[in-house]
Amino acid sequence: MTTARSLLTGLTPVKLEYFDIEGAAEPVRLALFVAAIPFDDVRIPIDQWPSKKLTTKHGVLPEMTLPSGEVVTESMAMLRLVGEADEDGKL
């Protein structure tokens, strides 16, 4: 059985991409930190957004790339996944 924790941990860390602001990704960043899940916090400068937009799954941010390569694009889905992966029940 695949657990949320196993989806978020692997050889490569989770990659969370969003603009260099708090916005929709900040609760996800905090949840990943609290749940002790290593992640790459990739902050996209606003002037790079037009070119970056073409490479995103649905033309939106935030995007969370799991170690498996699967991309999650909804911030609430990201929060649910991280919450389920929190082994200490802090979230």
N, C-alpha and C positions, 0 to 999 in steps of 0.2 A: 504494500500500500504506500502510495506517495503522500508524504506529509508536506505541509506548508513550509516547514523548516528546511526540508530537503530541496524544495523548489528554489529557495533563496540562498542556499549555500552550495558551494562547489569549488572547482579549481579556480574560477575567476569570480570576482565579487560582482554583486548586483551593480548595474550602472543606472543612476537616476539622472535624467537630463531635464533641465528647466532653465528659465532665464535667471539672471543674477539678481533675483528679488525673492521675497518670501512666497507670496502667492499660493497657488494650489499645491506646490511641492513641499512647502515647509512642514506641514503636518506629517508627511511621509518621511522626510529627513529626520524629524524628531523621533518618530516611531522606530525607524531603523536603528537609530542611536540607542534608544531605550531598550530595544530588543537585542542589542549587541550583535547586529547583523552587519558585517563589513559591506561597505558600498562605496562606489566612486561617485562623488557629487560633481557632475559635469554641469557647469554654468555657461549657458550660451549667451554671448553678448548680443544685444538687440540688433546691432548692425549686421550680424551674421545670420539673423533669422530668415530673411528671404531665401538664401541658398540652403540653409538647414531644413526649412519647411519641405522642400522637395524630397528630402531623404527620410522623412518621418512616415510612420505607418499610415496615419490618417490626416497628416498635415497639421497636427496639434502637439503641444507639450502640456504636461509632462509625459515623458516616456520612461518606463522602467524596463531595462533589458535584464532578464534573468540569466543565470549562468548557462542554462540550456540554449540560450539565444532567443527564446520566446519573448515577445514584447507586450507589455501591459500598458494601456494608454489612458485608463480612467483612474483618477486619483483616489476615489473611494474604493475601487477594487484593489489598488495598491495597499491602502490602509487595512482593508480586511485581511489580505494575504499576510501582511506583516503582523497584524494582531493575532492571527491564528498560529503564526510561527514563534510567537513569544513564549518560550518554555517556562519562564518564571512568572507568567501571569501578571506582569506589570501594566499591560495595555488592556 
